[in-house]
Amino acid sequence: MLLSKNALQNFFLIILTITVSLNASINPLLNQFSSISFIIFFLLCLKNNEISDAIKINYINNKFFFLIFIIYLSYLVFKIIPLPLNWIEVIAPNNYDLYSSIKIDKEFWPLSIDPSNSYFSMLNCINYLIIFLTFPSLFNRSKYLMKFLFFLCVLGFFHAIFATYWMLIGNPSSFLIEKIHYTHASTGLFVNRSVFGTFLFLCSFSGLYYIVIFFQKNKTITFNFIEQINSKIIFIRIFIIFLSIGILTTWSRSVNFSYVLILFSFLFYSKINFKKFINPLSSVIIFILIFDVLVLGVFFGNAKLIERYAETTIVSESIRLDFHVFALDQFKNFWLFGYGSGAFEQLFKIFYILPESNGNFSVEHAHNDGLELLGEIGILGLTILILLFIIYFKKLLKGNNNKKEFARFILLSLLLLTLFIQSLADFSMHTPGIAILLMTLLSIGLINFEKTISI
């Protein structure tokens, strides 16, 4: 079956919508469905000669990036392969001590403590590889990239409306979604408010990036109302109003802080691009900041958000700091290979000493994406990822004297910096759907603007 480029683009958007929207693919069945869908999508891309050639060119242009990526994927596969226990004793003594204490008569054990969750992590990594291979080949012109960014903004808009409505009626539990702890916060179809807020935050980034590409393409100096309608900018502004409402009403401190940071990041870029503070791009962003965040926030939710910040004390946050310390300790125990993806909850149940006053509970994540990832992959995995990021940023830096590439470098770098700051107290990046959406945005960095985008 041969699909056209437009059909493949639409198929990709459908897969992305399902992957991100249905509880952020946190369910193992949805996770496998997502992986199968991406693999089928990749095979269909290879059947289209034009796209297949573009994928080959993308691979050749970014050969070292993909080679390191494949090495990292191989590393994840190696960690779920059962190895002789006497090997484990030599290369990972703490794993050996743990396995020996379980008193199960098995000769072969994987380096990952929770191999089933590590398997799903490996599937997600395959999805990332497919995205980096195909996205730059499918959305390699400005109109195609704007189509993707506009679609993502629309998707976030509908989610924000639905989630806000559900919040107003008390977030009823239905389908695969349980909202016991988030009755009065916007969550929609997502697992919690932080994950949902991060999704809306990425959708807002897409809408603002759409505006940037429009100005680059048309080299606009003035920007009247008719031009906003013809360029769909007026719709982007409307969508972002509702995205702002959705983000505010999650009451997530980290996500709201990230949202403000990314708005100021675009303001920073607009000053660099237009050489003055008040310009067509900054006017749009200032409107969003003043009207969406401040005015709507006062009437719809900022009072509650301020109350939530005011509730924060060193005492109330000490439990999360304990999780961070525990995550760091577990990294030290499994420093070389790591304990494997998804194993933090298992280690918490085994090694975390609960204060008597806190009762009996368990946590799945460390509330710090960086520390948890560090513990999952170990020094070897971290070394591979650092090398991968160096190659990625080298690609972003290459030829950034071009305005399109300079904007891409600035905005994607600021996006990663903002998410890094957020991850210090959050775990949204460990949600498969959010990670896939982020990788899709980062794959914009592999597009060869100089040869494929005419603006």
GIJOCOR-V251924 format. One record per run of one state. SS is the DSSP state (alpha for helix, beta for strand, coil for the rest). FROM is the first residue (numbers start at 1). LEN is the number of residues. If there is no record, write none. Layout:
{{SS FROM LEN} {SS FROM LEN}}
This chain:
{{coil 1 4} {alpha 5 17} {coil 22 1} {alpha 23 3} {coil 26 2} {alpha 28 20} {coil 48 1} {alpha 49 13} {coil 62 1} {alpha 63 17} {coil 80 3} {beta 83 2} {alpha 85 7} {coil 92 1} {alpha 93 10} {coil 103 5} {beta 108 2} {coil 110 5} {alpha 115 24} {coil 139 3} {alpha 142 27} {coil 169 5} {beta 174 1} {coil 175 2} {beta 177 1} {coil 178 15} {alpha 193 26} {coil 219 6} {alpha 225 6} {coil 231 2} {alpha 233 16} {coil 249 4} {alpha 253 22} {coil 275 5} {alpha 280 21} {coil 301 1} {alpha 302 10} {coil 312 2} {alpha 314 20} {coil 334 10} {alpha 344 8} {coil 352 4} {alpha 356 3} {coil 359 10} {alpha 369 29} {coil 398 5} {alpha 403 21} {coil 424 4} {alpha 428 3} {coil 431 1} {alpha 432 15} {coil 447 2} {alpha 449 4} {coil 453 3}}
